Amino acid sequence: MALDETIMSAEQSVFSFSVRDDRVGVITIDVPGEKVNTLKAEFVEQFLAVFEQAQQVSGLKGLVIISGKPDTFIAGADITMIAGCQTQQEATALAEKGQELFDKIASYSLPIVAAIHGACLGGGLEFALACHARICSLDDKTRLGLPEVQLGLLPGSGGTQRLPRLIGVSSALDMILTGRQLKAKQAKRLGVVDDAVPLDILLDVAVQYVKKGVAKRKPLAWSQRLLASALGRPLLFRMVQQKTRAKTHGHYPAPERIIDVIRLGLEKGQKAGLQAESKAFGELAMSSESSALRSLFFATTSLKNETGSSELPAQIRHVGILGGGLMGGGIANVTATRGHLPSRIKDINERGINQALKYTWDMLSKRVSQRRLTSSERSRQMSLLSGTTDYSGFKQADIVVEAVFEDLVLKRKMVAEVEANTKAETIFASNTSSLPIHQIAEIAKRPEQVIGLHYFSPVDKMPLVEVIPHAGTSEKTIATAVALAKKQGKTAIVVGDKAGFYVNRILSPYINEAGYCLVEGEPIEHIDKALVDFGFPIGPINLLDEVGIDVGTKIIPVLVDQLGDRFTPPAILDAVLSDDRKGKKNGRGFYSYATKKSKFWSLRKNSKEADSSIYSLLKVQPVAKMSRPEIAQRCLMLMLNEAVRCLDEGVIRSPRDGDIGAVFGIGFPPFLGGPFRYMDKLGSRHVVETLQRLAQQYGDRFAPCERLIQMAEQDKRFYE
């Protein structure tokens, strides 16, 4: 057999094996017809066949495992395999199959080194952890992590057992419980990989590791050994469990199982840990929480492959941004740092420009201090940003995003100015949260190139963008706006040009109802805790303070005018605004933002508690009369009802878009899958009956919409 001959069985197509002149074998993973490598159960036998071929080669010094894909090692296991499991036992068997394969890799008599470039996630990292050493490229595309918790699962093929032994239990718990992904240097620093090298020498370095034989690893730091010991474990796991429960509020079972399985493996050994891991994987795979989270994963994945239009987008080379405030600065930030697009900021004065530039500088500097970014990378990204007080430089802009005050006259003025100072193909995108796009486009010379792009604050953290075409917007403009949002790292849904669009429209009655509960005397903290207990990241009244009471209520008159009295808020909001309460931004809202001095430590601490003076202002005596589930139901049912109306009116294109918009736009509990998945879980009849009961108690605003009534009569679901 020639040393450079590729050895493959007749049916083999995923793994190929060749032997170099220096007697080092190379196994290349390349799933045919796919952009990335993902692991499937049927690949196990194929890999074992290649393993057998390797064992037959005399004088073999070891193996390097590398990917044939340009930007991916192994992106993880194929999640659709779980959907094919009908029982817990089938899902457990799936995990066991992976464990058996990786055990064979770990126990192989010759050195096996993983040469990692690109995504190495989930089952891909578990594959690499089973190897005797790991080398990764320094390329920015290289990412390593175990993100299974984000799908309501745990690593099921040995990850919960191998990672703690490799990098220490506290570091492993942090990685697995958060699902965070590491860049190459972070992975080396933590000890996940043995070396990180330039891509062009990745294979050569991996081969050298094979030739040297895998050296015995240095023992873990004494602090990690202490935490894994019988003395340190109880304290560590108690602290981790308390922190986890404070975050999950008992809604997500996966983190608890991860903690239990890792602890059991440390106390009873890896074999017992692997058994517990596969059993827990099977149980979690069948849970409603994992099902909902996986549905969101598939929904967002499918959305990433859509343009939102029947046409292809125009190429985007330069972006203009009007306004250097919080929103404008945030949009410029994600355009330059994530989209890697030159961005020109226009503001009425230098102060606004400097404010926008400082916003990005501060964020990048924080990443530099965390060693997640180099100073040169910061300089390179900052070089993409520039500012002007006139329209110089805007002739190059392919799209201009306007982020000025919510004033129709001002926004129309911006349209006219942009059309006069840019090329004929330039798209005008308005970041408006309430003004109809067709009204902004009425004075445009090129209305087909006017569209809405509704970002959410803070722009760098909120993943959603609503793309809002009016009736005359061209398909190419829609596709280009969606493409920009994707470049900025956003999830984009195309929504109808109606009052409130989608997210604000379903959010408004939810917040209004919290206000009605307050008028009835329910304490502010009691109301907010009710919705946090239900699964929202923040309560509705707290949210209003964070957004700004003046901003959060600005859209309500528009909704009342165009959609009816069901959007009428309680009169308290007028009283609150009249008292100059704008929320967190001016330190006066439903909550108090005063700084207190600690009695014991003489340190200044930020306190956040309800401002008791609000009750006298509203002329109510706070007494908790309703249970938290009752409060949550009142607020939530109005949101669900309005979401169905939005679907019926074509404001959203599908239940999928409605679920994504609610989860990513307002923090609807992900473990419920979104409003439409949740209604399917409850059943349309139950939803209608609940709304009818609430309508009898609290008024017509709870009357179920016609589509829900029809669905209840036919016992239909949104996802058939």
Salt bridges, closest charged atoms under 4 A:
ASP22 OD2 - ARG20 NH2 2.92
ASP22 OD2 - LYS211 NZ 3.06
ASP30 OD1 - LYS69 NZ 2.81
ASP71 OD1 - HIS117 NE2 3.95
ASP71 OD1 - LYS141 NZ 3.19
ASP78 OD2 - LYS40 NZ 2.43
ASP103 OD1 - ARG162 NH2 2.76
ASP140 OD1 - ARG143 NH2 3.79
ASP140 OD1 - LYS183 NZ 3.16
ASP174 OD2 - ARG180 NE 2.79
ASP194 OD2 - ARG134 NH2 3.96
ASP194 OD1 - ARG217 NH1 2.72
ASP195 OD1 - LYS188 NZ 3.42
GLU256 OE2 - ARG245 NE 2.76
GLU267 OE2 - ARG233 NE 3.67
GLU267 OE2 - ARG263 NE 2.96
GLU283 OE1 - ARG257 NH1 2.28
GLU283 OE2 - LYS279 NZ 2.70
GLU306 OE2 - ARG656 NH1 2.77
ASP362 OD2 - LYS358 NZ 2.63
ASP398 OD1 - LYS423 NZ 2.71
GLU402 OE2 - LYS411 NZ 2.42
GLU406 OE2 - LYS411 NZ 3.33
GLU417 OE2 - LYS413 NZ 2.63
GLU442 OE1 - ARG412 NH2 2.54
GLU466 OE1 - HIS454 ND1 2.76
ASP497 OD2 - HIS438 ND1 2.92
GLU513 OE2 - ARG634 NH2 2.67
GLU513 OE1 - ARG701 NE 2.71
GLU520 OE1 - ARG634 NH1 2.88
GLU522 OE1 - HIS526 NE2 3.82
ASP533 OD1 - LYS529 NZ 2.61
ASP533 OD2 - ARG628 NH1 3.28
GLU546 OE1 - LYS584 NZ 3.69
GLU546 OE2 - LYS608 NZ 3.13
ASP550 OD1 - LYS585 NZ 2.94
ASP579 OD2 - ARG581 NE 2.77
ASP579 OD2 - ARG588 NH2 3.25
GLU609 OE2 - LYS596 NZ 3.30
ASP611 OD2 - ARG581 NH1 2.90
GLU642 OE2 - ARG505 NE 2.95
GLU642 OE2 - ARG566 NH2 2.84
GLU642 OE1 - ARG645 NH1 3.18
ASP648 OD1 - ARG707 NH1 3.78
GLU649 OE1 - LYS498 NZ 3.74
GLU649 OE1 - ARG505 NH1 2.88
ASP657 OD1 - ARG656 NH2 2.86
